[in-house]
Amino acid sequence: MELIETLQKQFKTLSSSLQLIQEVVKVALVKNFSKETIILKEDSYVQFIPLVVNGLVKVYKEEENGNEVLLYYIKPGESCIMSIMAAEKNIPINVKGVVEDDAEIILIPIDKLNLIKKNHPKWNAFVYELFNDKFEEVIEMVKILTFSNKQKRLEDYLKTKAELNNSNTILKSHQQIANELGSSREVISRLLKKLEKEKKVILHQKQIKIL
């Protein structure tokens, strides 16, 4: 009963069909993952579809030089569209997913996915909405990486992180930020110091406070 209530509270589209919620509860597992746990391994087959209840998961592409290309975050009430697409095509996933903040996640085994899709149209509606939302996030990230100057790119990144975490304090090292923005640590450190001089942030070790 508790899991049914959790799904109804966090997943609005799914909750419009009680039968779908009950089907998910029958087959799903609920697990807690600590920060920095890898839940999606690049070039591996997807075993479960994640539904994030609490916490945050970062989905990104890792380049050969070690830089990361951030694609999107899976927030509470969402799933991973890349996982769903890879599972439906039965191909290895080509991105990586890491827990950004301690997370509680409902896991749907992929061998149950076709049955859920077939019997519950609301699942498909949930996937379409998810695809639209994540596509917009990816486009926005492309705009930031491609068209913004480096300082604006960094400010937009910090603003987004603050909104996601619902906190003005961001627990990231300069190197981690550089990886996510496809830049160098030296450039990010210089820009952060500039923002500090402009009284836009306060810098601490592996911690940035937005003013």
C-alpha positions as CSV (number, residue, x, y, z in Angstrom):
1,M,0.0,0.0,0.0
2,E,2.8,2.4,0.9
3,L,4.5,1.9,-2.6
4,I,1.2,2.5,-4.3
5,E,0.8,5.8,-2.4
6,T,4.4,6.8,-3.3
7,L,3.8,6.2,-7.0
8,Q,0.5,8.1,-6.9
9,K,2.2,11.0,-5.2
10,Q,5.4,11.2,-7.3
11,F,4.3,10.0,-10.8
12,K,1.2,12.0,-11.8
13,T,0.8,10.4,-15.3
14,L,1.1,6.9,-14.0
15,S,-1.2,7.6,-11.1
16,S,-4.1,8.3,-13.4
17,S,-4.4,4.5,-13.9
18,L,-4.7,2.5,-10.7
19,Q,-4.3,-0.7,-12.6
20,L,-1.0,0.4,-14.0
21,I,0.2,1.4,-10.5
22,Q,-0.8,-2.0,-9.2
23,E,1.0,-3.7,-12.1
24,V,4.2,-1.8,-11.4
25,V,4.0,-2.6,-7.6
26,K,3.7,-6.4,-8.4
27,V,6.9,-6.5,-10.4
28,A,9.1,-3.7,-9.0
29,L,11.9,-3.6,-6.6
30,V,12.7,-0.6,-4.3
31,K,16.3,0.2,-3.6
32,N,18.3,3.0,-1.9
33,F,21.5,4.1,-3.7
34,S,24.2,6.2,-2.1
35,K,25.9,9.2,-3.8
36,E,28.3,8.3,-6.6
37,T,26.8,4.9,-7.2
38,I,26.9,4.0,-10.9
39,I,23.4,2.7,-11.9
40,L,23.8,2.8,-15.7
41,K,27.0,1.4,-17.2
42,E,27.9,2.5,-20.7
43,D,28.0,-0.3,-23.3
44,S,26.0,-2.6,-21.0
45,Y,22.5,-4.0,-21.4
46,V,19.8,-2.4,-19.3
47,Q,18.3,-4.8,-16.7
48,F,15.9,-2.4,-15.0
49,I,14.0,0.8,-15.8
50,P,14.5,3.3,-12.9
51,L,11.8,5.4,-11.5
52,V,13.4,8.0,-9.2
53,V,11.4,8.6,-6.0
54,N,13.9,10.7,-4.1
55,G,17.4,12.1,-4.9
56,L,19.0,12.9,-8.2
57,V,20.7,10.9,-11.0
58,K,23.1,12.4,-13.5
59,V,23.1,11.0,-17.1
60,Y,26.0,11.9,-19.2
61,K,28.3,10.7,-22.0
62,E,32.0,10.2,-21.2
63,E,34.5,11.2,-23.8
64,E,37.8,9.4,-24.5
65,N,39.8,12.3,-22.9
66,G,37.9,12.0,-19.7
67,N,35.6,15.0,-20.2
68,E,31.9,14.5,-19.6
69,V,29.0,15.7,-21.7
70,L,26.1,16.2,-19.3
71,L,22.8,15.2,-21.0
72,Y,20.1,15.5,-18.3
73,Y,19.2,14.8,-14.7
74,I,16.6,12.2,-13.6
75,K,14.6,14.0,-10.9
76,P,12.0,12.6,-8.5
77,G,8.9,11.6,-10.5
78,E,11.0,10.8,-13.6
79,S,12.7,7.9,-15.3
80,C,15.6,7.5,-17.8
81,I,14.4,7.8,-21.4
82,M,17.8,6.5,-22.7
83,S,17.3,3.3,-20.5
84,I,13.8,2.8,-21.9
85,M,14.9,3.2,-25.5
86,A,17.8,0.9,-25.1
87,A,15.7,-1.7,-23.4
88,E,13.0,-1.6,-26.0
89,K,15.6,-2.1,-28.8
90,N,17.5,-4.6,-26.8
91,I,20.8,-2.8,-27.4
92,P,23.6,-1.7,-25.0
93,I,23.0,1.8,-23.5
94,N,25.6,4.4,-24.7
95,V,25.4,6.7,-21.7
96,K,26.4,6.6,-18.0
97,G,24.1,7.2,-15.0
98,V,25.5,8.1,-11.6
99,V,23.7,9.0,-8.4
100,E,24.3,12.6,-7.7
101,D,22.4,12.8,-4.4
102,D,21.4,9.7,-2.3
103,A,18.4,8.3,-4.1
104,E,15.5,6.0,-3.6
105,I,14.6,4.3,-6.9
106,I,11.9,1.9,-8.0
107,L,13.3,-0.6,-10.4
108,I,11.1,-2.3,-13.1
109,P,12.7,-5.4,-14.6
110,I,12.9,-5.1,-18.4
111,D,11.3,-8.5,-18.9
112,K,8.1,-7.0,-17.5
113,L,8.2,-3.9,-19.7
114,N,6.5,-5.3,-22.8
115,L,3.5,-6.5,-20.7
116,I,3.2,-3.1,-19.0
117,K,3.3,-1.3,-22.3
118,K,0.8,-3.7,-23.9
119,N,-1.8,-3.6,-21.1
120,H,-1.4,0.1,-20.0
121,P,-1.6,3.0,-22.5
122,K,-0.8,5.4,-19.6
123,W,2.7,4.0,-19.5
124,N,3.2,5.1,-23.1
125,A,1.8,8.5,-22.2
126,F,4.4,8.7,-19.4
127,V,7.2,7.8,-21.8
128,Y,6.1,10.4,-24.4
129,E,6.0,13.1,-21.8
130,L,9.4,12.1,-20.5
131,F,10.9,12.1,-24.0
132,N,9.6,15.6,-24.6
133,D,10.9,16.9,-21.3
134,K,14.4,15.3,-21.6
135,F,14.7,16.4,-25.3
136,E,14.1,20.0,-24.2
137,E,16.7,19.6,-21.5
138,V,19.3,18.2,-23.9
139,I,18.6,21.1,-26.4
140,E,19.1,23.6,-23.6
141,M,22.3,22.0,-22.6
142,V,23.5,22.1,-26.3
143,K,22.7,25.8,-26.4
144,I,24.7,26.4,-23.2
145,L,27.7,24.4,-24.4
146,T,27.6,25.8,-28.0
147,F,26.4,29.4,-28.0
148,S,27.1,30.8,-24.5
149,N,30.4,32.4,-23.5
150,K,32.3,30.6,-20.8
151,Q,31.2,32.8,-17.9
152,K,27.5,32.7,-18.9
153,R,27.8,28.9,-19.4
154,L,29.2,28.6,-15.9
155,E,26.6,30.9,-14.3
156,D,23.8,29.0,-16.1
157,Y,25.2,25.7,-14.8
158,L,25.4,26.9,-11.2
159,K,21.9,28.2,-11.4
160,T,20.6,24.9,-12.8
161,K,22.4,22.9,-10.1
162,A,21.0,25.2,-7.3
163,E,17.5,24.7,-8.6
164,L,17.9,21.0,-8.9
165,N,19.2,20.7,-5.3
166,N,16.9,23.3,-3.9
167,S,20.0,24.9,-2.3
168,N,22.3,27.8,-3.0
169,T,25.3,25.7,-1.9
170,I,26.8,23.4,-4.6
171,L,29.0,20.6,-3.5
172,K,31.3,20.2,-6.5
173,S,35.0,20.5,-7.1
174,H,36.4,22.8,-9.8
175,Q,37.5,19.7,-11.7
176,Q,34.0,18.1,-11.6
177,I,32.5,21.2,-12.9
178,A,35.1,21.4,-15.7
179,N,34.4,17.8,-16.7
180,E,30.6,18.5,-16.9
181,L,31.1,21.6,-18.9
182,G,33.8,20.2,-21.2
183,S,36.3,22.7,-20.0
184,S,39.6,22.7,-18.0
185,R,40.0,23.1,-14.3
186,E,42.1,26.1,-14.8
187,V,39.5,27.9,-16.8
188,I,36.7,27.1,-14.3
189,S,38.8,28.2,-11.4
190,R,39.6,31.5,-13.0
191,L,36.0,32.1,-13.8
192,L,34.8,31.2,-10.3
193,K,37.4,33.6,-8.8
194,K,36.0,36.3,-11.2
195,L,32.5,35.6,-10.0
196,E,33.7,35.8,-6.4
197,K,35.2,39.2,-7.0
198,E,31.9,40.2,-8.6
199,K,30.2,39.0,-5.3
200,K,28.1,36.5,-7.1
201,V,29.5,33.5,-5.3
202,I,31.6,32.5,-2.2
203,L,34.2,29.8,-2.8
204,H,35.2,27.1,-0.3
205,Q,36.9,23.8,-0.9
206,K,34.6,21.6,-3.1
207,Q,31.8,24.0,-2.2
208,I,30.3,27.0,-4.0
209,K,27.7,29.3,-2.4
210,I,25.6,31.4,-4.8
211,L,24.8,34.8,-3.5
